[in-house]
């Protein structure tokens, strides 16, 4: 009974943390329960997604309004119910990563309560892409293992995107935050170990099971793989730029993973068609460059891969100094400046 009450408290701590909806009076925002509750992030996301889907279907079906309008209502409701919790992290991270030159500058910008150009641009594009993807998915169609439309997609995307948080906390260092909330987050650094591998397995299993009910085992497995791959790439970026992950960065990762999940769900038929076209080219005559330009989907994919490789090469060989070199140079300059001030 005590264990069950502890788990209920853990879940409602997460519920209190990510939504504006009230929790029972015996629940408080304890950092230890908050860390343990990271395993319930996907479950909380699925509950929110279900409420969003109800709103979408009501506006789209009962009020007979276009899917894009229903998607706008859905997104607006989500922003209100969560208090723009993850969107705030996205804006702060975009400002820091876009405007900061060194680790210390990035962290200083991220803790600034003001929103800059990068944050406004990232937040605007996130909302625009999200509304467009949900609108393109269209009316909800509910069928076991073969759902389609925006309703099922928003439930699944809200669930699997939040899997990235416990995954990154378990696999990366959680760095201390500065600013007015630093005492609270310092305890979270010490409580990181509470996000155990067992709890991560529970979160992953729930996410996979829910996605499987909606889209079947194959699509669900690929979807979870895509989300974890995006989360891993974001984690690598966090390690390089920040030395680990922090609250705002986790929020931005959830937003990015949500867009990745919605994009995959929307484009899965096109992805399958392109894959089959490439396989046909290999099976029939062998892969030849001349045949690539006879198929529009393969041609576009080929161009995209070339562009990605070219940009990666350019950034690798012509890019700015390494982040650690930039931080060392900044510290050297600060030390020199302090010495001059003392001399004067």
Secondary structure by P-SEA (a helix, b strand, c coil): caaaaaaaaaaaaaaaacccccccccccccaaaaaaaccaaaaaaaaaaaaaaaaaaaaaccccccaaaaaaaaaaaaaaaacaaaaaaaaaaaaaaaccccaaaaaaaaacccccaaaaaaaaaaaaaaaaaaaaaccccccccccccaaaaaaaaaaaaaaaaaaaaacbbbbbbbccaaaaaaaaaaacccccaaaaaaaaaaaaaaaaacccaaaaaaaaaaaaaaaaaaaaaaaaccccccaaaaaaaaaaaaaaaaaaaacaaaaaaaaaaaaaaaaccccccccccccaaaaaaaaaaaaaaaaaaaaaccccccaaaaaaaaaaaaaaaaaaaaac
